[in-house]
Amino acid sequence: MSTFQIVVILLALAGGVTFLLMKKGKIKDANNNNIPDALEEKVEEVKEVVEETKARAKKVVAEVKDVANAAKEVVKQSKDVVKAATTKTGERKGRKPAVKK
């Protein structure tokens, strides 16, 4: 027997045992859809966690974009620092005018 066949047989056996226990009332199935209530509850919990994780991932992406923009600005500013360090006293032009958006 191959590993695949063994796995299929074990899954079928577990499904059969679960079905029999549901029919005998040992495992609850309130809506009689042959899916145990405990399993349905776990699936709902997983769906909630997935939604929360997606929302967090979107926030992280937005924050990474903000950090990237800030890093670009730091690079621009560092060029100004190097230029200021290499020029003689009194040659600095002063503050740059603000860019209107």
C-alpha positions in Angstrom: 0.0 0.0 0.0 1.2 3.4 -0.8 1.2 6.3 1.6 -1.6 8.0 -0.3 -3.9 5.0 0.0 -3.2 4.8 3.7 -4.0 8.4 4.2 -7.3 8.1 2.2 -8.3 5.1 4.2 -7.6 6.8 7.5 -9.5 9.9 6.5 -12.5 7.8 5.4 -12.4 5.9 8.7 -12.3 9.2 10.7 -15.2 10.6 8.7 -17.3 7.5 9.2 -16.7 7.5 12.9 -17.6 11.2 13.1 -20.8 10.6 11.2 -21.8 7.7 13.4 -21.1 9.7 16.6 -23.2 12.6 15.2 -26.1 10.3 14.5 -25.9 8.8 18.0 -25.9 12.3 19.5 -22.3 12.2 21.0 -21.2 15.0 18.7 -23.5 18.0 18.4 -25.0 19.0 15.1 -27.9 21.4 15.8 -28.8 22.2 12.2 -28.4 18.6 10.9 -26.1 19.5 8.0 -23.7 16.7 8.9 -21.0 19.1 9.9 -20.2 19.1 13.6 -21.0 22.4 15.4 -17.5 22.6 16.9 -16.0 22.5 13.4 -18.3 25.2 12.2 -17.4 27.4 15.1 -13.7 26.9 14.5 -14.1 27.8 10.8 -15.9 31.1 11.8 -13.1 31.9 14.2 -10.5 31.3 11.4 -12.4 33.6 9.0 -12.4 36.4 11.6 -8.7 36.0 12.2 -8.1 36.1 8.4 -10.1 39.3 8.0 -8.1 40.9 10.9 -4.8 39.8 9.4 -5.7 41.3 6.0 -6.6 44.6 7.6 -3.3 44.6 9.5 -1.4 43.8 6.4 -2.9 46.7 4.6 -1.9 49.0 7.4 1.6 47.6 7.4 1.9 48.2 3.6 0.7 51.8 4.0 3.2 52.4 6.9 6.1 50.9 4.8 5.2 53.4 2.0 5.4 56.2 4.5 8.8 55.0 5.8 10.1 54.7 2.2 9.0 58.3 1.4 10.7 59.5 4.7 13.9 57.7 3.8 13.9 59.4 0.4 13.6 62.7 2.1 16.5 61.9 4.4 18.7 61.1 1.4 17.8 64.5 -0.1 18.6 66.2 3.3 21.9 64.4 3.7 23.1 65.8 0.4 22.4 69.3 1.8 24.4 68.4 4.9 27.4 67.3 2.9 27.2 70.5 0.8 27.0 72.7 3.9 30.0 70.9 5.4 32.1 71.5 2.3 31.3 75.2 1.7 33.0 78.1 3.4 31.4 80.1 6.1 28.9 82.6 4.8 28.3 80.9 1.5 25.3 79.0 2.6 22.1 80.2 0.8 19.8 79.6 3.8 16.5 77.9 4.1 14.9 76.6 1.0 11.5 78.0 0.2 8.6 75.7 1.0 7.1 73.8 -1.8 3.3 74.5 -2.2 1.2 71.4 -2.8 
